[in-house]
Amino acid sequence: MMDSSFAEIIKGRRSVRRFKDVRVSEDTICEIVDYARYAPSDTNSQTWQFVAVLDPEKIKGLAAAIWQTLHRMAQDAASRGMGKEGRLLLRSFGPYATAFTHAPALIVVLSTPYQSKFRERIFDPLDMVPRQVWDLEGTKSSCLAAQNLMLAAHAMGLATCPMTGPVLLAETELAELLGISVERKINMVISLGYPAESPAMPKRKPVHEILRIVR
Ligand SMILES: Cc1cc2nc3c(=O)[nH]c(=O)nc-3n(C[C@H](O)[C@H](O)[C@H](O)COP(=O)(O)O)c2cc1C
Protein backbone atom coordinates (compact mmCIF):
# COMPACT_ATOMS: atom_id res chain seq x y z
CA MET A 1 0.00 0.00 0.00
CA MET A 2 1.41 3.39 -1.03
CA ASP A 3 2.19 5.82 1.79
CA SER A 4 -0.45 8.57 1.41
CA SER A 5 1.92 11.53 1.80
CA PHE A 6 4.28 10.10 -0.83
CA ALA A 7 1.28 9.60 -3.14
CA GLU A 8 0.34 13.26 -2.60
CA ILE A 9 3.88 14.38 -3.47
CA ILE A 10 3.83 12.42 -6.72
CA LYS A 11 0.26 13.22 -7.75
CA GLY A 12 0.15 16.78 -6.41
CA ARG A 13 3.24 18.11 -8.21
CA ARG A 14 2.12 20.47 -10.96
CA SER A 15 3.94 22.56 -13.51
CA VAL A 16 3.52 26.07 -12.13
CA ARG A 17 4.17 29.19 -14.20
CA ARG A 18 3.17 31.98 -11.79
CA PHE A 19 5.21 32.54 -8.67
CA LYS A 20 5.03 34.76 -5.60
CA ASP A 21 7.52 37.61 -5.55
CA VAL A 22 9.56 35.84 -2.87
CA ARG A 23 13.19 34.92 -3.36
CA VAL A 24 14.39 31.35 -2.95
CA SER A 25 17.34 31.15 -0.57
CA GLU A 26 20.63 29.55 -1.56
CA ASP A 27 20.21 27.10 1.35
CA THR A 28 16.88 25.98 -0.11
CA ILE A 29 18.46 25.52 -3.55
CA CYS A 30 21.26 23.44 -1.98
CA GLU A 31 18.72 21.31 -0.12
CA ILE A 32 16.70 20.65 -3.27
CA VAL A 33 19.81 19.75 -5.27
CA ASP A 34 20.86 17.48 -2.41
CA TYR A 35 17.73 15.40 -3.09
CA ALA A 36 18.43 15.42 -6.84
CA ARG A 37 21.77 13.68 -6.33
CA TYR A 38 20.11 10.59 -4.82
CA ALA A 39 18.70 9.70 -8.24
CA PRO A 40 20.05 6.56 -9.89
CA SER A 41 22.61 6.87 -12.67
CA ASP A 42 24.27 4.26 -14.88
CA THR A 43 27.18 2.68 -12.98
CA ASN A 44 26.66 5.55 -10.52
CA SER A 45 28.31 7.95 -13.00
CA GLN A 46 26.31 10.97 -11.66
CA THR A 47 26.88 12.88 -14.87
CA TRP A 48 24.32 15.57 -13.95
CA GLN A 49 25.20 19.14 -13.02
CA PHE A 50 23.07 22.15 -12.09
CA VAL A 51 23.38 25.90 -12.53
CA ALA A 52 21.07 27.94 -10.30
CA VAL A 53 20.26 31.43 -11.59
CA LEU A 54 18.90 33.69 -8.84
CA ASP A 55 19.34 37.13 -10.42
CA PRO A 56 15.93 38.28 -11.79
CA GLU A 57 17.62 40.51 -14.38
CA LYS A 58 19.71 37.58 -15.63
CA ILE A 59 16.57 35.41 -15.85
CA LYS A 60 14.78 38.12 -17.85
CA GLY A 61 17.88 38.42 -20.07
CA LEU A 62 17.66 34.69 -20.87
CA ALA A 63 14.00 35.11 -21.82
CA ALA A 64 14.90 38.09 -24.02
CA ALA A 65 17.49 35.97 -25.85
CA ILE A 66 14.81 33.35 -26.55
CA TRP A 67 12.40 35.99 -27.89
CA GLN A 68 15.16 37.23 -30.21
CA THR A 69 15.52 33.71 -31.60
CA LEU A 70 11.75 33.36 -31.91
CA HIS A 71 11.47 36.62 -33.88
CA ARG A 72 14.37 35.60 -36.12
CA MET A 73 12.70 32.23 -36.79
CA ALA A 74 9.32 33.87 -37.46
CA GLN A 75 10.92 36.29 -39.93
CA ASP A 76 12.70 33.43 -41.63
CA ALA A 77 9.43 31.47 -41.81
CA ALA A 78 7.66 34.49 -43.34
CA SER A 79 10.39 34.88 -45.96
CA ARG A 80 9.79 31.23 -46.93
CA GLY A 81 6.05 31.80 -47.35
CA MET A 82 5.15 30.31 -43.96
CA GLY A 83 3.98 33.48 -42.22
CA LYS A 84 1.08 31.67 -40.54
CA GLU A 85 3.38 29.13 -38.87
CA GLY A 86 5.77 31.95 -37.92
CA ARG A 87 2.96 33.92 -36.24
CA LEU A 88 1.82 30.77 -34.42
CA LEU A 89 5.38 30.21 -33.25
CA LEU A 90 5.44 33.69 -31.69
CA ARG A 91 1.91 33.69 -30.29
CA SER A 92 1.65 30.14 -29.04
CA PHE A 93 5.09 28.59 -28.52
CA GLY A 94 6.75 31.90 -27.49
CA PRO A 95 4.92 32.27 -24.15
CA TYR A 96 5.31 28.49 -23.48
CA ALA A 97 9.08 28.64 -24.06
CA THR A 98 9.53 31.75 -21.91
CA ALA A 99 7.15 30.87 -19.07
CA PHE A 100 10.12 31.14 -16.65
CA THR A 101 10.55 34.91 -17.24
CA HIS A 102 9.18 35.99 -13.83
CA ALA A 103 10.32 32.98 -11.81
CA PRO A 104 12.52 33.94 -8.84
CA ALA A 105 14.90 31.09 -9.61
CA LEU A 106 15.91 29.02 -12.58
CA ILE A 107 17.71 25.71 -12.31
CA VAL A 108 19.56 24.83 -15.49
CA VAL A 109 19.90 21.05 -15.59
CA LEU A 110 23.01 19.89 -17.43
CA SER A 111 24.06 16.48 -18.58
CA THR A 112 27.52 15.35 -19.48
CA PRO A 113 28.37 12.25 -21.53
CA TYR A 114 28.36 8.96 -19.63
CA GLN A 115 31.86 8.04 -18.40
CA SER A 116 32.81 4.73 -16.81
CA LYS A 117 35.40 1.99 -16.68
CA PHE A 118 33.13 -0.03 -18.99
CA ARG A 119 33.30 2.77 -21.53
CA GLU A 120 37.04 3.41 -21.16
CA ARG A 121 38.15 -0.22 -21.09
CA ILE A 122 35.63 -2.01 -23.27
CA PHE A 123 33.23 0.04 -25.35
CA ASP A 124 35.60 2.81 -26.56
CA PRO A 125 38.52 0.49 -27.50
CA LEU A 126 36.10 -1.77 -29.36
CA ASP A 127 34.47 1.32 -30.92
CA MET A 128 31.14 -0.32 -30.15
CA VAL A 129 28.95 2.66 -29.36
CA PRO A 130 28.71 6.01 -31.17
CA ARG A 131 29.33 9.19 -29.17
CA GLN A 132 25.65 10.28 -29.35
CA VAL A 133 24.69 7.20 -27.35
CA TRP A 134 26.95 8.28 -24.48
CA ASP A 135 25.43 11.77 -24.59
CA LEU A 136 21.97 10.22 -24.39
CA GLU A 137 22.99 7.99 -21.47
CA GLY A 138 24.05 11.12 -19.57
CA THR A 139 20.74 12.77 -20.40
CA LYS A 140 18.75 9.82 -19.04
CA SER A 141 20.41 10.09 -15.62
CA SER A 142 20.04 13.87 -15.67
CA CYS A 143 16.27 13.51 -16.27
CA LEU A 144 15.92 11.23 -13.25
CA ALA A 145 17.77 13.77 -11.10
CA ALA A 146 15.49 16.51 -12.43
CA GLN A 147 12.40 14.58 -11.36
CA ASN A 148 13.87 14.07 -7.85
CA LEU A 149 14.55 17.80 -7.72
CA MET A 150 10.98 18.70 -8.70
CA LEU A 151 9.39 16.26 -6.24
CA ALA A 152 11.67 17.52 -3.45
CA ALA A 153 10.76 21.13 -4.25
CA HIS A 154 7.05 20.26 -4.16
CA ALA A 155 7.45 18.44 -0.85
CA MET A 156 9.13 21.59 0.55
CA GLY A 157 6.22 23.86 -0.48
CA LEU A 158 7.85 25.22 -3.63
CA ALA A 159 6.79 24.70 -7.22
CA THR A 160 8.59 24.05 -10.47
CA CYS A 161 8.06 23.89 -14.21
CA PRO A 162 10.40 21.74 -16.32
CA MET A 163 11.05 23.37 -19.67
CA THR A 164 12.80 22.22 -22.82
CA GLY A 165 11.29 24.92 -25.06
CA PRO A 166 14.13 27.34 -24.19
CA VAL A 167 16.70 24.66 -24.99
CA LEU A 168 15.16 23.71 -28.33
CA LEU A 169 15.18 27.35 -29.36
CA ALA A 170 18.34 28.79 -27.89
CA GLU A 171 20.66 26.27 -26.22
CA THR A 172 23.78 27.97 -27.60
CA GLU A 173 22.68 31.44 -26.49
CA LEU A 174 21.72 30.18 -23.00
CA ALA A 175 25.07 28.39 -22.65
CA GLU A 176 26.95 31.55 -23.69
CA LEU A 177 25.01 33.80 -21.33
CA LEU A 178 25.58 31.43 -18.39
CA GLY A 179 29.19 30.49 -19.19
CA ILE A 180 28.37 26.81 -19.73
CA SER A 181 31.08 24.99 -21.66
CA VAL A 182 30.30 23.15 -24.89
CA GLU A 183 30.86 19.62 -23.61
CA ARG A 184 27.96 20.10 -21.20
CA LYS A 185 24.53 19.74 -22.69
CA ILE A 186 21.61 21.77 -21.36
CA ASN A 187 19.03 19.08 -20.72
CA MET A 188 16.23 21.34 -19.51
CA VAL A 189 15.62 24.42 -17.40
CA ILE A 190 13.39 24.27 -14.34
CA SER A 191 11.72 27.39 -13.01
CA LEU A 192 11.46 27.38 -9.24
CA GLY A 193 9.65 29.48 -6.68
CA TYR A 194 6.75 29.70 -4.27
CA PRO A 195 3.52 29.05 -6.21
CA ALA A 196 1.04 31.85 -6.94
CA GLU A 197 -1.38 29.54 -8.74
CA SER A 198 -2.78 26.02 -8.28
CA PRO A 199 -3.35 24.63 -11.76
CA ALA A 200 -5.70 21.68 -12.20
CA MET A 201 -4.03 18.42 -13.12
CA PRO A 202 -3.89 17.92 -16.88
CA LYS A 203 -5.65 14.67 -17.78
CA ARG A 204 -3.57 11.50 -17.52
CA LYS A 205 -3.84 8.47 -19.80
CA PRO A 206 -5.27 5.47 -17.94
CA VAL A 207 -2.91 2.64 -17.00
CA HIS A 208 -4.45 0.20 -19.49
CA GLU A 209 -3.50 2.57 -22.36
CA ILE A 210 0.16 2.75 -21.44
CA LEU A 211 0.87 -0.68 -19.95
CA ARG A 212 1.19 -4.04 -21.64
CA ILE A 213 1.90 -6.96 -19.36
CA VAL A 214 3.77 -9.90 -20.82
CA ARG A 215 2.75 -13.05 -18.93
C1 LIG B 1 10.35 17.35 -21.35
C2 LIG B 1 9.39 18.43 -20.92
C3 LIG B 1 9.44 19.67 -21.53
C4 LIG B 1 8.57 20.69 -21.14
N1 LIG B 1 8.72 21.95 -21.70
C5 LIG B 1 7.92 22.95 -21.26
C6 LIG B 1 8.10 24.27 -21.78
O1 LIG B 1 8.96 24.53 -22.61
N2 LIG B 1 7.29 25.24 -21.31
C7 LIG B 1 6.33 25.00 -20.34
O2 LIG B 1 5.64 25.96 -19.95
N3 LIG B 1 6.14 23.75 -19.85
C8 LIG B 1 6.90 22.72 -20.27
N4 LIG B 1 6.73 21.46 -19.75
C9 LIG B 1 5.68 21.21 -18.76
C10 LIG B 1 4.52 20.42 -19.36
O3 LIG B 1 3.72 21.28 -20.12
C11 LIG B 1 3.73 19.76 -18.21
O4 LIG B 1 4.59 18.87 -17.52
C12 LIG B 1 2.53 18.97 -18.71
O5 LIG B 1 1.58 19.83 -19.30
C13 LIG B 1 1.85 18.19 -17.59
O6 LIG B 1 1.48 19.04 -16.51
P1 LIG B 1 2.00 18.80 -15.02
O7 LIG B 1 3.50 18.91 -15.03
O8 LIG B 1 1.37 19.87 -14.19
O9 LIG B 1 1.57 17.42 -14.59
C14 LIG B 1 7.59 20.44 -20.13
C15 LIG B 1 7.56 19.18 -19.53
C16 LIG B 1 8.46 18.21 -19.90
C17 LIG B 1 8.42 16.88 -19.19
The ligand as an SDF file (V2000), in Angstrom:
LIG
                    3D

 31 33  0  0  0  0  0  0  0  0999 V2000
   10.3530   17.3550  -21.3460 C   0  0  0  0  0  0  0  0  0  0  0  0
    9.3920   18.4340  -20.9240 C   0  0  0  0  0  0  0  0  0  0  0  0
    9.4410   19.6700  -21.5320 C   0  0  0  0  0  0  0  0  0  0  0  0
    8.5670   20.6940  -21.1360 C   0  0  0  0  0  0  0  0  0  0  0  0
    8.7190   21.9450  -21.6950 N   0  0  0  0  0  0  0  0  0  0  0  0
    7.9230   22.9500  -21.2640 C   0  0  0  0  0  0  0  0  0  0  0  0
    8.1010   24.2670  -21.7780 C   0  0  0  0  0  0  0  0  0  0  0  0
    8.9570   24.5250  -22.6140 O   0  0  0  0  0  0  0  0  0  0  0  0
    7.2870   25.2450  -21.3120 N   0  0  0  0  0  0  0  0  0  0  0  0
    6.3280   25.0030  -20.3420 C   0  0  0  0  0  0  0  0  0  0  0  0
    5.6400   25.9590  -19.9500 O   0  0  0  0  0  0  0  0  0  0  0  0
    6.1370   23.7500  -19.8460 N   0  0  0  0  0  0  0  0  0  0  0  0
    6.8970   22.7250  -20.2710 C   0  0  0  0  0  0  0  0  0  0  0  0
    6.7340   21.4640  -19.7540 N   0  0  0  0  0  0  0  0  0  0  0  0
    5.6830   21.2130  -18.7570 C   0  0  0  0  0  0  0  0  0  0  0  0
    4.5220   20.4240  -19.3590 C   0  0  0  0  0  0  0  0  0  0  0  0
    3.7230   21.2840  -20.1190 O   0  0  0  0  0  0  0  0  0  0  0  0
    3.7340   19.7590  -18.2110 C   0  0  0  0  0  0  0  0  0  0  0  0
    4.5930   18.8720  -17.5220 O   0  0  0  0  0  0  0  0  0  0  0  0
    2.5260   18.9710  -18.7140 C   0  0  0  0  0  0  0  0  0  0  0  0
    1.5820   19.8300  -19.2970 O   0  0  0  0  0  0  0  0  0  0  0  0
    1.8470   18.1910  -17.5860 C   0  0  0  0  0  0  0  0  0  0  0  0
    1.4820   19.0410  -16.5090 O   0  0  0  0  0  0  0  0  0  0  0  0
    2.0010   18.7960  -15.0190 P   0  0  0  0  0  0  0  0  0  0  0  0
    3.5020   18.9080  -15.0330 O   0  0  0  0  0  0  0  0  0  0  0  0
    1.3650   19.8690  -14.1860 O   0  0  0  0  0  0  0  0  0  0  0  0
    1.5660   17.4230  -14.5920 O   0  0  0  0  0  0  0  0  0  0  0  0
    7.5880   20.4440  -20.1280 C   0  0  0  0  0  0  0  0  0  0  0  0
    7.5550   19.1760  -19.5250 C   0  0  0  0  0  0  0  0  0  0  0  0
    8.4570   18.2060  -19.8990 C   0  0  0  0  0  0  0  0  0  0  0  0
    8.4180   16.8810  -19.1870 C   0  0  0  0  0  0  0  0  0  0  0  0
  1  2  1  0
  2  3  1  0
  2 30  2  0
  3  4  2  0
  4  5  1  0
  4 28  1  0
  5  6  2  0
  6  7  1  0
  6 13  1  0
  7  8  2  0
  7  9  1  0
  9 10  1  0
 10 11  2  0
 10 12  1  0
 12 13  2  0
 13 14  1  0
 14 15  1  0
 14 28  1  0
 15 16  1  0
 16 17  1  0
 16 18  1  0
 18 19  1  0
 18 20  1  0
 20 21  1  0
 20 22  1  0
 22 23  1  0
 23 24  1  0
 24 25  2  0
 24 26  1  0
 24 27  1  0
 28 29  2  0
 29 30  1  0
 30 31  1  0
M  END
$$$$
